[in-house]
Amino acid sequence: MLGNGILAFAVIFVVVIFVYMSLRLQQEKAAKRNFIELYTISLTKGFSGDSISLLINDSVLTNQTITKEPFNLEVKRFAEHSTLMIVDNKTEKLSLFELSENGGTYQYEKENGEVRQLPQSSR
């Protein structure tokens, strides 16, 4: 009976070691991931004078009043999947746009309070 207890403890110990090694390897792999793609975001028309916040995946890129158009911002891709959020700070209206994994240039215009995306060009 003592032998069975020692054997069970050894099996559990080996399983814990393998799980720990697997998780550690996975974290190292994720930490090494660098993206080379760039997003160019351009607010072309209708944003002048508005207080706008631009976010990608809950990371604030800018929070300011747009004084001139076009307003351009270039950002390096930093996540596996990216969503651009354009927030009108005055009305707190949120517009969501999915960004390509290949990067590219994205142009937006605002008309009658609605933000819409213009056709995209890839790099």
matplotlib code that plots the C-alpha trace (Angstrom):
import matplotlib.pyplot as plt

x = [0.0, 2.9, 4.3, 1.0, 1.0, 4.6, 3.8, 0.7, 2.7, 5.5, 2.9, 1.3, 4.7, 5.7, 2.4, 2.9, 6.4, 5.3, 2.4, 4.7, 7.2, 4.5, 3.1, 6.5, 7.3, 4.0, 4.7, 8.2, 6.7, 4.0, 6.6, 8.8, 6.0, 6.7, 4.5, 5.9, 2.6, 1.6, -1.8, -2.2, -5.4, -6.6, -9.6, -10.3, -13.5, -16.1, -13.9, -12.6, -13.4, -14.5, -13.0, -12.1, -10.4, -8.8, -8.3, -7.1, -8.0, -8.6, -5.2, -5.6, -3.7, -4.9, -7.5, -7.6, -9.6, -9.0, -7.8, -7.0, -8.0, -6.8, -5.6, -3.1, -1.8, 0.6, 0.6, 2.5, 0.4, 0.8, -1.8, -3.0, -6.5, -7.1, -10.2, -10.2, -12.6, -13.4, -15.1, -16.7, -16.0, -18.8, -21.6, -19.8, -20.8, -18.6, -17.7, -16.0, -13.9, -12.1, -8.5, -6.7, -3.9, -1.9, -1.9, -2.8, -4.2, -7.7, -9.6, -12.7, -15.1, -17.9, -21.2, -24.4, -22.8, -22.0, -18.5, -17.9, -14.9, -13.7, -12.2, -8.9, -5.6, -3.1, 0.6]
y = [0.0, 2.3, 1.5, 2.5, 5.9, 6.6, 5.7, 7.9, 10.8, 10.3, 10.3, 13.5, 15.1, 14.2, 15.6, 18.8, 19.2, 18.7, 21.1, 23.7, 23.3, 23.5, 26.7, 28.3, 27.4, 28.9, 32.2, 32.5, 31.9, 34.6, 37.1, 36.7, 37.5, 40.8, 42.2, 44.1, 45.4, 49.0, 50.6, 54.1, 55.7, 58.8, 60.9, 62.7, 64.6, 65.8, 65.5, 69.0, 70.6, 67.3, 65.8, 62.3, 59.3, 56.6, 53.2, 49.8, 46.9, 49.2, 50.9, 54.7, 56.0, 59.6, 61.7, 65.2, 67.7, 67.4, 70.8, 70.0, 67.5, 65.0, 63.8, 60.9, 58.4, 55.5, 52.6, 49.4, 46.3, 44.9, 42.2, 39.1, 40.6, 44.4, 46.5, 50.3, 52.2, 55.8, 57.6, 61.0, 62.3, 64.9, 62.4, 59.3, 57.6, 54.6, 53.3, 49.9, 48.8, 45.5, 45.9, 43.5, 41.3, 42.5, 46.2, 48.9, 52.4, 53.1, 56.2, 57.4, 60.2, 61.5, 62.6, 63.5, 62.1, 58.7, 57.5, 55.4, 53.7, 54.5, 51.8, 50.4, 50.2, 47.5, 47.9]
z = [0.0, 0.8, -2.7, -4.4, -2.5, -3.6, -7.2, -7.2, -5.8, -8.4, -11.3, -10.0, -9.6, -13.2, -14.6, -12.7, -14.1, -17.7, -17.3, -15.9, -18.7, -21.3, -19.9, -19.6, -23.2, -24.4, -22.6, -24.1, -27.5, -27.1, -25.7, -28.8, -31.2, -33.1, -35.8, -38.8, -40.2, -40.0, -39.8, -41.2, -39.9, -41.7, -40.6, -43.9, -43.7, -41.1, -38.0, -37.8, -34.4, -32.8, -29.7, -30.8, -29.1, -31.3, -29.7, -30.9, -28.7, -25.6, -26.0, -26.4, -29.4, -29.2, -27.3, -28.8, -30.7, -34.4, -35.7, -39.3, -41.9, -42.9, -39.5, -40.0, -37.5, -38.1, -35.7, -35.6, -35.2, -31.7, -31.3, -33.1, -33.9, -34.0, -33.8, -34.2, -32.0, -32.9, -30.0, -30.3, -26.8, -26.9, -27.7, -26.5, -29.7, -30.5, -34.0, -34.4, -37.4, -37.8, -39.0, -41.3, -40.1, -43.1, -42.1, -44.5, -44.9, -43.5, -44.3, -42.4, -42.9, -40.8, -42.2, -40.2, -37.1, -38.7, -39.2, -42.2, -43.7, -47.2, -49.4, -48.0, -49.8, -48.6, -48.3]

ax = plt.figure().add_subplot(projection="3d")
ax.plot(x, y, z, "-o")
ax.set_aspect("equal")
plt.show()
